[in-house]
Amino acid sequence: MTFALRHLAWALPALALLAGCNGGDNAKPAPHAIATYTDATWQDLPAVSDTDLLAGFQAWRNGCEKLSRDAVWADTCTAAAGVPADAAQVRGFLQQNLQVHSLRSAENSANGLITGYYEPVYPGSLKRTESATVPVYGVPEDMIVVDLASVYPELKGKRLRGRLEGRVLKPYDTAQMINQNGVKAPVLAWLTDPMDLQFLQIQGSGRVQLDSGRQLRLGYADQNGHPYRPIGRWLVEQGQLQKEDVTMGSIHAWAMNNPQRVPELLASNPSYVFFSARPDSNEGPRGSLNVPLTAGYSVAIDRKVIPLGSLLWLSTTKPDGSPVARPVGAQDTGGAITGEVRADLFWGTGAEAGELAGNMKQQGQIWMLWPKGKPLPEVPKVQ
């Protein structure tokens, strides 16, 4: 989703549960046509409140520390650092330095899909107990990662995971094998529900609520190399849920009513995510840009279409139909976040954020605010 949504976002709500959000580096990207950037004006943008303007601008500016050497953004970020928290001055800065482009699909449609994700909090323990029996693993000692770009530059960002058997690199264990047999890896925590672990892997980051009152923060560290297959889709194929009814809540309810079939459900998704412990902090989880995500103002995007770190203007709705119009920072990515007009909005931490994220599958529009005089990104066609 990094909030390590680099590989997941990464994933997320009903759509991800059904359509496949995570997949790791080995997942085959979903095919989509080339995007187009259509010139627009500041008057074309939906109006935003001063509060949303300042919050969105600050969230984007938080990512400027990672863009200091970026040829496109360096000068703009340097200038942005001196802009005071005043709505009129922020508007003036944006209009003086940035050009508006409407993001369009290859079919010239301005409408796309906006979903949501969050950082879950699950009960657990640092030691195995009678109730906490589900291990959260760190990176396995025997897993080998091969960066394919070192041999094939066109495969930048793609990696193979496996285990050596003699001199042969074999695929690493599937989730079913790991759940059944364990793995040679440190156990970072123990959860009370196998579905909590599955949702933690889908989100790519989360917290474990300990009896002491402390919350242990966990972030994505690596993945077993097998493609993500959405458990929601499996439930639909099994005739257990209707496609339109797939949410995190409905999946969890099914699991509670069918505990004997939970291993079968989990085995349908061969992907398995390994975690690392993160420093205790009240800041948001870190996304692919490696800066803390801001609830309501950070999004995961398809970096083949939108460069990481970009400033966007988002127009969509919440599940209840209330409008959402605001600038947001493109600070994360995800295996399920593919397409020309596509974003996944980070809603924060905990149950309330999870309820909102889990039900969000809205139409929306995206404008990209790009530094004046800089060439637009080249967007390759994905096969």
Secondary structure, 3 states (H helix, E strand, C coil): CCCCCCCCCCCCCHHHHHHCCCCCCCCCCCCECCCEEEECCHHHCCCCCHHHHHHHHHHHHHHHHHCCCCCCCHHHHHHHCCCCCCHHHHHHHHHHHEEEEEEECCCCCCCEEEEEEEECEEEEECCCCCCCCEEEECCCCCCEEEEHHHCCHHHCCCEEEEEEECCEEEECCCHHHHHHHCCCCCEEEEECCHHHHHHHHHHCEEEEECCCCCEEEEEEEEECCCCCCCHHHHHHHCCCCCHHHCCHHHHHHHHHHCHHHHHHHHHCCCCCEEEEEECCCCCCCECCCCCECCCCCEEEECCCCCCCCCEEEEEEECCCCCEEEEEEEEEEECCCCCCCCEEEEEEEECHHHHHHHHCCEEEEEEEEEEECCCCCCCCCCEC
